Amino acid sequence: MQWKIPLSDIDFGPEEMAAVDDVLRSKWLTMGSMTEEFEQAFASYIGAKYAIAVTNATAALHLSCVVAGLGAGDEAIVPSLTFVATANAVRYTGATPVFADVAGEDDLNISYHSIERAITARTRAILVVHYGGYACDMPSIMELARERGLKVIEDAAHAVGSELGGVKLGVWGDLGCFSFFSNKNMTTGEGGMIVTNDDAYSQRLHLLRSHGMTTLTWDRHKGHAWSYDVVDLGYNYRIDEIRAALGKVQLKKLEANNERRRHFTQVYRNLLQELTPQVVVPFVRHAGVSAAHLMPVLLPAGVNRSSFMEGMKSQGIQTSLHYPPIHTFAAFRGGKEKYFLPNTEEIAAREITLPLYPTMSDGDVLTVVKAVAETLVRV
Ligand SMILES: *Cc1c(COP(=O)(O)O)cnc(C)c1O
């Protein structure tokens, strides 16, 4: 399908092509200087002591759950209104995700009160997701976590460059996880990053990323080491030099591209208010600086969402859903009966995500909003 206005688009130019070309010519393809440079640039941009690059954000979340100490018999509190990887990462460790509700129509993030209600004697961690790049209530959540002795892992897959109180998201919690998947604010195709200020976490994350081995092929290549020990149950979650090179270039473009995303978000808000006041626009009064990853809106109750999406598609405009709630999935069966998440269920049934990407234009936004208005009349 050739969309007139796709949901998202990538900002790649000759800089990305040249960076990849350089790596290919160097013939050193994994865990070398590109990865180290990308990690250093990312850590310094986010304001974290350490950044550890991995193969994707799902791996980042998994390793974060491992080093946070999650295991069989433990519980971790997770929003249900997120991508399934947030909850799967908890399950990989043998722990159980316990789903919390979102705050409301204005704020699609995990609710503080729902977290508080979900805490039991088995709770060990809270995984927060900054939906669309908009910050969760980190000051309150961190205070609660410290009082109860819980670890906080930030799923910042939508929030690269977001800030709250002048501090970047990802360093508010004990561990922060980022995604560089193709539709995220900066991309390496597949890729992810973990940030932390904790020395012990950083050390263990480096081990776990590469088989629990004490030395790397890179060290041996440079003549720094001959052999190695295996000191932990590790994984192969390494990124490669091609992706790290892409990441370095994409990181340089991030601030300008996030600024464009925020601009289009504001244009959307003004036009939606004017042309379709019956559509609810979340996060309008939100604190902090958002990376504006998504443009979610809530259709009026009773609108047939599938017909609405078909109507948009017939005008060449791609829309999406964020998200079908995790507690309703077959692989999480028992969830829907077990959980009472009225805000999540009501909001998830009305949510539609409109196109948002840095290379779009004000005219594209007007086209989308006009199409929303026309489609709503018909469905
Ligand atoms: C994209 C995404 C992930 C997974 O990222 P990958 O890099 O594709 O593994 C996790 N959580 C959220 C909220 C996401 O949007």
The ligand as a MOL file (V3000), in Angstrom:
LIG
                    3D

  0  0  0     0  0            999 V3000
M  V30 BEGIN CTAB
M  V30 COUNTS 15 15 0 0 0
M  V30 BEGIN ATOM
M  V30 1 C 9.2600 -0.4180 20.5930 0
M  V30 2 C 8.9630 -0.6780 22.0270 0
M  V30 3 C 9.6010 -1.6930 22.7510 0
M  V30 4 C 10.4840 -2.7230 22.1080 0
M  V30 5 O 11.5320 -2.2070 21.4220 0
M  V30 6 P 12.4240 -3.1490 20.4710 0
M  V30 7 O 13.6540 -2.3300 20.2640 0
M  V30 8 O 11.6450 -3.3350 19.2110 0
M  V30 9 O 12.6730 -4.4210 21.1790 0
M  V30 10 C 9.3530 -1.7880 24.0990 0
M  V30 11 N 8.4930 -0.9720 24.7220 0
M  V30 12 C 7.8390 0.0060 24.0600 0
M  V30 13 C 6.9030 0.8960 24.8070 0
M  V30 14 C 8.0380 0.1650 22.6800 0
M  V30 15 O 7.3650 1.1170 22.0150 0
M  V30 END ATOM
M  V30 BEGIN BOND
M  V30 1 1 1 2
M  V30 2 1 2 3
M  V30 3 2 2 14
M  V30 4 1 3 4
M  V30 5 2 3 10
M  V30 6 1 4 5
M  V30 7 1 5 6
M  V30 8 2 6 7
M  V30 9 1 6 8
M  V30 10 1 6 9
M  V30 11 1 10 11
M  V30 12 2 11 12
M  V30 13 1 12 13
M  V30 14 1 12 14
M  V30 15 1 14 15
M  V30 END BOND
M  V30 END CTAB
M  END
